[in-house]
Amino acid sequence: MKRPRPSSRQGPSSRQGPSRRRRHRRATRQKTRRAYRQRGGNPITFGIIGIFKNEAMGIREWIEHYIWQGVDKILLLDNNSTDNWRDAIKDIKDLDKYVTVKHAEKIHAQDEHYNTLGWPWLKENNIKVVGILDLDEYMFGTDGKNLKQHVVEIFSAPNRPSRFSCNWTMFGSSGHDKQPASIRKSFTMRMRELGKDVKTIAWVDDIKEGGLHLHTSHVIGNTIECPAGIQLNHYAIQSREFFEKVKMSRGDAHSAKSNSVRDWTYFERYDFKDLEDRKLADITP
């Protein structure tokens, strides 16, 4: 009786070398490194631009949020503030390393300021990737990676996009009359669906001349939807105190037609409370 020949197949315990999944990850990293070298091997410097007026209640948290999320450089455009916003941020560690402030005097000229003040700043600081984000918008990584790590992965890939777009996740007041110490930890009730408006993160060299835009910067290449692991929280109304003292009184940075739309009817319309979302609240330092 012939003995059965040993199988040439090896069981899980005797497999040699990396798994197929590990080989795929290694090949992906090698492609990313090759694409990185082909673009000159320069590190990806990630910058954001925000325009503001009378944001002393929240400006410190917004800056600290984006430093925590790995942003390299921040340009703030002061649109004629009259509050004590400078006092609110003066003792942030390494503030001058991260933040540049320019005066943007003209009203209702948001996109104009991005292009006349923001574009030269991008070039002077060798910014490779830029986001246009207001001071009530908090973009972050939801999967253990910060926003900068996601940006590097996305824009180092061989088939990188020119930009990606994320819809707003819209938050209401969560019942706060007084402005709380932390926006991110305190406003957790949101609209069930995503908001229709988007914000984009774009590869600077792909942005068309004059193409920096408050929602969707105009680019020459392709756009992808918001990648997995990234969320954009929009705290449009915050507390009743903030809404009355800031939103109702300062006018609109983009359009004169919107100067007087923020009334208590507007507040009630945007006071979303469909469900609780603590993704950012629970990881905020």
C-alpha positions as CSV (number, residue, x, y, z in Angstrom):
1,M,0.0,0.0,0.0
2,K,1.4,3.3,-1.1
3,R,1.8,6.0,1.5
4,P,0.1,9.3,0.5
5,R,2.6,11.8,-0.7
6,P,2.9,14.9,1.4
7,S,1.0,17.8,0.2
8,S,3.0,20.6,-1.4
9,R,0.6,23.1,0.2
10,Q,1.7,24.5,3.5
11,G,-0.7,25.2,6.3
12,P,-1.0,28.5,8.1
13,S,1.6,27.6,10.6
14,S,4.3,26.8,8.0
15,R,3.8,29.7,5.6
16,Q,6.9,31.5,4.6
17,G,7.4,35.2,3.9
18,P,4.9,38.1,4.2
19,S,1.2,37.6,3.7
20,R,-0.5,38.9,0.6
21,R,-1.9,41.8,2.5
22,R,1.5,42.7,3.8
23,R,3.0,42.5,0.3
24,H,0.3,44.8,-1.0
25,R,0.9,47.4,1.8
26,R,4.7,47.2,1.0
27,A,4.0,47.7,-2.7
28,T,1.8,50.7,-2.0
29,R,4.4,52.3,0.2
30,Q,7.0,51.8,-2.5
31,K,4.8,53.4,-5.1
32,T,4.1,56.4,-2.8
33,R,7.8,56.8,-2.2
34,R,8.5,56.7,-5.9
35,A,5.8,59.3,-6.6
36,Y,7.2,61.5,-3.8
37,R,10.7,61.3,-5.3
38,Q,9.3,62.1,-8.8
39,R,7.9,65.4,-7.4
40,G,11.3,66.4,-6.1
41,G,11.2,64.7,-2.7
42,N,10.0,67.9,-1.0
43,P,8.0,67.4,2.2
44,I,4.3,68.2,2.1
45,T,3.7,71.5,4.0
46,F,0.1,71.7,4.9
47,G,-1.5,75.2,5.5
48,I,-4.9,76.5,6.2
49,I,-6.4,80.0,5.7
50,G,-9.3,81.4,7.7
51,I,-11.0,84.8,7.7
52,F,-12.5,86.1,10.9
53,K,-14.2,89.0,12.8
54,N,-14.7,89.2,16.5
55,E,-13.9,85.5,17.3
56,A,-12.3,86.0,20.7
57,M,-14.6,83.4,22.2
58,G,-13.3,80.6,19.9
59,I,-10.2,81.6,18.1
60,R,-7.8,80.0,20.6
61,E,-9.5,76.6,20.4
62,W,-9.6,76.7,16.6
63,I,-5.8,77.4,16.4
64,E,-5.0,74.8,19.0
65,H,-7.2,72.3,17.2
66,Y,-5.4,72.6,13.9
67,I,-1.9,72.5,15.5
68,W,-3.0,69.3,17.2
69,Q,-4.2,68.0,13.9
70,G,-0.8,68.5,12.4
71,V,-1.2,71.6,10.3
72,D,2.1,73.3,9.6
73,K,1.1,76.9,8.9
74,I,-2.0,79.0,9.6
75,L,-2.9,82.3,7.9
76,L,-5.6,84.3,9.7
77,L,-7.2,87.2,7.9
78,D,-8.6,89.8,10.3
79,N,-11.7,91.4,8.8
80,N,-11.9,94.5,11.1
81,S,-12.3,92.8,14.5
82,T,-13.1,95.0,17.5
83,D,-12.8,92.5,20.3
84,N,-9.9,91.2,22.3
85,W,-8.9,88.2,20.1
86,R,-5.2,89.0,20.4
87,D,-5.3,88.5,24.2
88,A,-7.1,85.2,23.7
89,I,-4.2,83.7,21.8
90,K,-1.1,85.5,23.0
91,D,0.2,82.7,25.2
92,I,-0.3,79.8,22.8
93,K,3.0,77.9,22.7
94,D,5.1,78.6,19.6
95,L,2.3,80.9,18.2
96,D,4.6,82.7,15.8
97,K,5.9,79.4,14.4
98,Y,2.4,78.4,13.3
99,V,0.3,81.6,12.8
100,T,0.5,84.6,10.6
101,V,-2.2,87.3,10.9
102,K,-2.9,89.8,8.1
103,H,-5.4,92.6,8.1
104,A,-8.1,92.2,5.5
105,E,-10.0,95.5,5.6
106,K,-12.4,95.3,2.7
107,I,-15.8,93.9,3.6
108,H,-17.7,91.3,1.6
109,A,-14.5,90.3,-0.2
110,Q,-13.8,86.9,1.2
111,D,-12.6,85.2,-2.0
112,E,-10.7,88.3,-3.0
113,H,-8.7,88.3,0.3
114,Y,-7.9,84.6,-0.1
115,N,-6.3,85.3,-3.5
116,T,-4.7,88.7,-2.9
117,L,-3.4,88.0,0.6
118,G,-3.5,84.2,0.8
119,W,-1.9,83.3,-2.5
120,P,1.4,85.2,-1.9
121,W,1.5,83.7,1.6
122,L,1.2,80.2,0.2
123,K,4.1,80.7,-2.1
124,E,6.3,82.5,0.5
125,N,5.9,79.5,2.9
126,N,6.2,76.8,0.2
127,I,2.7,75.4,1.1
128,K,2.0,72.3,-0.9
129,V,-1.6,71.6,0.3
130,V,-4.1,74.2,1.5
131,G,-7.6,74.2,3.1
132,I,-9.9,77.2,3.4
133,L,-11.6,76.8,6.7
134,D,-13.7,79.2,8.8
135,L,-13.3,79.5,12.5
136,D,-16.5,77.5,13.2
137,E,-15.3,74.6,11.1
138,Y,-13.2,71.8,12.6
139,M,-11.8,69.1,10.3
140,F,-10.1,66.1,11.9
141,G,-9.1,62.5,11.6
142,T,-11.5,60.0,13.1
143,D,-9.4,56.9,12.8
144,G,-6.4,57.5,15.0
145,K,-4.5,59.5,12.4
146,N,-4.5,63.3,12.4
147,L,-5.6,65.4,9.5
148,K,-2.0,66.1,8.3
149,Q,-1.3,62.3,8.2
150,H,-4.3,61.8,6.0
151,V,-3.3,64.7,3.8
152,V,0.2,63.3,3.3
153,E,-1.2,59.9,2.4
154,I,-3.7,61.3,-0.1
155,F,-1.4,63.7,-1.9
156,S,1.7,61.5,-1.9
157,A,-0.2,58.7,-3.7
158,P,0.8,58.1,-7.4
159,N,-2.7,58.9,-8.5
160,R,-3.2,61.8,-6.2
161,P,-6.3,64.1,-6.7
162,S,-6.1,67.8,-7.1
163,R,-8.5,68.3,-4.2
164,F,-10.9,66.4,-1.9
165,S,-14.2,67.8,-0.7
166,C,-15.9,67.1,2.6
167,N,-19.5,68.0,3.5
168,W,-20.4,69.8,6.7
169,T,-21.5,67.8,9.7
170,M,-23.9,70.3,11.1
171,F,-24.1,70.9,14.9
172,G,-26.6,72.8,16.9
173,S,-26.5,74.5,20.3
174,S,-26.9,71.4,22.4
175,G,-29.0,73.5,24.8
176,H,-26.2,76.0,25.7
177,D,-27.3,79.5,26.5
178,K,-23.8,80.6,27.7
179,Q,-20.8,80.0,25.6
180,P,-19.0,76.9,27.1
181,A,-15.2,76.7,27.6
182,S,-14.8,74.2,24.7
183,I,-16.7,74.2,21.4
184,R,-15.5,70.7,20.5
185,K,-16.4,69.1,23.8
186,S,-19.7,70.9,24.4
187,F,-21.6,70.9,21.1
188,T,-22.4,67.3,20.4
189,M,-26.0,67.3,19.0
190,R,-26.1,67.4,15.2
191,M,-28.2,67.0,12.1
192,R,-28.7,63.4,10.9
193,E,-27.8,64.0,7.3
194,L,-24.6,65.7,6.1
195,G,-25.0,69.4,5.1
196,K,-25.1,70.2,1.3
197,D,-22.1,72.6,1.4
198,V,-18.5,71.4,1.2
199,K,-15.0,72.6,2.0
200,T,-12.0,71.4,0.0
201,I,-8.4,70.6,0.7
202,A,-6.3,71.2,-2.5
203,W,-2.9,70.7,-4.0
204,V,-1.6,74.3,-4.4
205,D,0.1,73.8,-7.8
206,D,-3.2,72.6,-9.3
207,I,-5.2,75.6,-8.2
208,K,-6.1,77.9,-11.1
209,E,-5.1,81.5,-11.0
210,G,-7.4,83.4,-8.7
211,G,-9.0,80.1,-7.8
212,L,-8.9,80.1,-4.0
213,H,-12.5,79.9,-2.9
214,L,-14.3,79.8,0.4
215,H,-16.0,76.4,-0.5
216,T,-14.4,74.8,-3.5
217,S,-11.1,76.1,-4.8
218,H,-10.9,75.8,-8.6
219,V,-8.4,73.2,-9.8
220,I,-7.1,71.8,-13.1
221,G,-7.3,68.2,-12.0
222,N,-9.8,65.7,-10.5
223,T,-11.7,65.9,-7.2
224,I,-12.5,63.1,-4.9
225,E,-15.1,62.9,-2.2
226,C,-14.2,63.1,1.5
227,P,-11.8,60.2,2.2
228,A,-12.7,57.7,4.9
229,G,-11.3,58.7,8.3
230,I,-11.9,62.5,7.9
231,Q,-14.9,64.5,9.2
232,L,-15.7,68.2,9.0
233,N,-17.7,69.6,12.0
234,H,-19.5,72.9,11.4
235,Y,-20.6,74.7,14.6
236,A,-22.7,77.3,12.8
237,I,-24.7,78.8,15.8
238,Q,-23.0,77.5,19.0
239,S,-24.6,79.0,22.1
240,R,-27.3,81.7,22.4
241,E,-24.7,84.0,23.9
242,F,-22.2,83.6,21.0
243,F,-24.9,83.8,18.4
244,E,-26.3,87.1,19.8
245,K,-23.0,88.8,20.5
246,V,-21.1,87.6,17.4
247,K,-23.1,86.1,14.6
248,M,-26.1,88.5,14.8
249,S,-24.0,91.7,15.0
250,R,-20.9,91.4,12.8
251,G,-22.4,91.0,9.3
252,D,-21.3,88.5,6.7
253,A,-17.7,88.2,5.3
254,H,-18.8,87.1,1.9
255,S,-22.0,89.0,0.9
256,A,-23.9,92.1,1.9
257,K,-27.1,90.2,1.1
258,S,-26.4,87.9,4.1
259,N,-25.7,90.7,6.6
260,S,-29.1,90.5,8.4
261,V,-30.1,86.9,7.8
262,R,-28.8,85.6,11.2
263,D,-31.7,86.3,13.5
264,W,-33.5,84.0,16.1
265,T,-35.5,82.3,13.4
266,Y,-32.2,81.4,11.7
267,F,-30.9,80.1,15.1
268,E,-33.9,77.9,15.6
269,R,-33.6,76.6,12.0
270,Y,-30.0,75.6,12.6
271,D,-30.3,74.3,16.1
272,F,-30.0,70.6,15.1
273,K,-30.6,67.9,17.6
274,D,-31.3,64.8,15.6
275,L,-28.5,62.7,17.2
276,E,-25.5,62.9,19.4
277,D,-22.0,62.7,17.8
278,R,-19.0,62.6,20.1
279,K,-16.3,61.6,17.6
280,L,-14.4,64.9,18.2
281,A,-15.5,65.5,21.7
282,D,-14.1,62.2,23.0
283,I,-10.7,62.6,21.5
284,T,-10.1,66.3,22.1
285,P,-7.2,66.8,24.5
